């Protein structure tokens, strides 16, 4: 193992020729370490030992610069630095670090890894603390480092710091002393990044080897021996301090009296050895020392640097003394300079004191004290009394003072009973003497007050007995007692200054109550007072509500919420009297309790409610057993009652007049009935009564049937009472009439003319057929023409049908003669005959049709007959279409048209339905516009077709009455459709 020894020749020479002095060994006190990057800290506690010294070791990279090291607020100085081949070690030092705990902090440049370790020592010379520092740098795969220092002795100390820049390659590290000793202690090891730092301490050379040197060896285990292991190592020697006797300064005597003094000094230096004794010596001589003649020693034991003091023994007044503070260690005893002090003169002698007594007085009275005193020095004396028990003699002054009640109250002596121990203090200006205790006894005095209570109270009311103007010679809180029933026993005690009389004692009157009351103080003093209360009767109460009845009905007056504040009156029962016409005279019962009725309800005489409207006033009195009476009024409102009757409708044929009539008229008021009634009728169901008068009947003319017409009638009395009734007029459908007009004879081969006249009372459109009796049938028309082919007797049968399905048939007998045989005239060409005009349907006949044909259209029915104008669109849908049913006698093409009648008003509700829709038949598919002139094929029998409910342009239909026409050739059938106004 390589070993480097540096001989410090100059230092050796100085040590060889220096005088020998007593020395203290360097002693390690404490160590701490920390790691970081750019900065590292360690918390270190420095004790209060003598000759303190702080050494800090820094391990980091060669490239880093240590910018500063501090201990708390103190800044360290760099002692030695060694750096090479990427490792750096430095030692920083501080003399006399402050005792206590603070952080040791090191800062390095470049955020480099750093390990810091610090050790504090005692016994280090404060003038030349460093013997020498040695260092070494290695970089060849080493696993150890060693250094020694020349000319150090065993009492010296050593501090070593190691830095190895290959931390990850080291598994363990240890150290020993050099070959002369085994005393070496590892104080820390730490790792930060690639840096491993370690520190150790030891004592100096022990004399066990031939060379005058000693050192510290480091060893570590490597993972990979091939690493170069850059290493920097510093070893620093610490010189032991020379010891002397302690140093004591600053003698003090801060407090001096006539018989003692506080004396002391300051231990400024222990001399490097523990101080075993400190204290003060004093005497009446020039220079006191330990053990000297007439010298008193005050010892306070061992200690460290700092001020100290102690109290002297008993001293003589007005005497001059000399004192010195001292301290002792193994090297000797040191003293402060001699200092004098003079004790104070002897103080004055105390006087004697006598408080007199004992004393007795009533509370609220005054007290005269009788104190006395003597003074041996003849000094003027001051007397002060302690009366309130706080041991402060500041209550009253003078030997024989007189204290008023107010003054006694401030000392707690105004209120009795109380006994207090008091004392007298006497002062001659310098000394105070306190007397033996004596007593003051204060006796209790009964309190007084003014008592108030109401002279009278209504039964069921309340009464309060109250105290006021309370007085007591003493200071007292009062309590109160109450004997409400006057039996001599207070049933309410320890009560407040006012109390309510129990309700049971005031429940029923008239009566008289005697109440005894007492006021008591807290000490048992009592004064009794008496009051009389008269209880008067209270009238009962009741509520009489207004009543509303119809004329002729019974009006019942009821007294409710009946109450009496007296339970006795309530138990006896409240009675009543009724003045129905408010004339001041009671009609039922009387104003006395004996003559009054117990009934709480009463019916007014019928005469007072026979006719209305009228308002009547009724007076009701409520009376209790003691004759207390209260009355109140109520209104009886008699309302008019509407008359009654029976309204009867009618059943007629369409086109006939119908009569509705009132019967069985009545009114609960005979006067109203005698005056008679008036009547009103709404015959068209529009809510307006268009017929008014005294007649109980009304007549209306019917139109088309079948229909049920709603009728409303009203009957009114003379007071405007009105009652409405509803009935109906049933209009029956009437079959149309039919008349056939024509001659009874015809000639075969010649045209025969027949006039068909049909009419319908309801104005329904008519359809029909004519059966000529020869197997030929034509659609009915107003005027028809037929040519028989052969002679014979024929019965012509005509049938007409209204839209409600009622039919009428008529016959006409025609005898057809054969064509007479005549010579043939010369044949002369005749001009072609003009075609006969198609007869137009008569506007009055109601028979619809064009010309004779074999086709018949019948049973025309449309659903719905009425549609709303609102919301209809050009787009056809199930909700915006009409379903049309009709029958044809043979299959044919049919067309449809829909025309609004300009002279027909619209309707707001649908007219009564006519006819019944038939089931079955042929359903023609599709939806057809009634203005498209489009034909559909109908089969023989019942057919159903769907029509769009729109105009020719597909617009919404306007409100009004429309005529729907079904046409096939010259044959047609019609019915009405209504578009209702919104």
Secondary structure, DSSP 8 states (H G I E B T S, - for coil): ---EEE--HHHHHHHHHS----EE--EEEEEEEEEEESEEEEEEEE---SS-EEEEEEEEETT--EEEEEETTEE-EEEEEEEETTEEEEEEEEES--SEEEEEEEEEGGG-EEEEEEEEEESB-SSS-EEEEEEEEE-SS-SEEEEEEES--TTSEEEEEEEES-GGGEEEEEEEE-TT----EEEEEEEETTEEEEEEEEE---S-SSSSEEEEEEEEEES-TTS---EEEEEEEE-BEE----EEEEEEEEEE-SS-EEEEEEEEE-TTS-B-EEEEEEESSSS--TT-TT-EEEE---B-SEEEEEE-----TT-EEEEEEEEEETTEEEE---EEEE---------EEE----EEEETT--EE---EEE-TT----EEEEE-SSSS-S-SEESSS-EE-HHHHHHTT-SSSSEEEEEEEEEE-SS-EEE---EEEEEE----EEEEE--SEEETT---EEEEEEEE-SS----EEEEETT-SS--SEEEE-SEEE--GGGGSSSSEEEEEEEEEE-TTS-EEEEEEEEEEE----EEEE--EEEETTS--EEEEEEEE-S-HHHHHH--EEEEETT-SSS-SBS-SSTTTSB--SEEE--GGGGSS-SEEEEEEEEEE-TT--EEEEEEEEEEE----EEEEE-EEEETTSEEEEEEEEEE-S-HHHHHH--EEEEESSSSS---EEES-SEEEEE--SSSEEEEEEEEEE-TT--EEEEEEEEEEE----EEEEE--SEEETTSEEEEEEEEE-TT---EEEEEE-SSS-EEE--SEEEEE-SS-EEEEEEEEEE-TTS-EEEEEEEEEEE-------------------------TTT-EE--S--S--EEEEEEE-SEEESTT--SS--GGGEEEEEEEESS-EEEEEEEEE-TTS---SS-----S-----SEEEEEEEETTS---EEE-SEEEEEEEE-S-TTS----SEEEEEEEEETTEEEEEEEEEE--
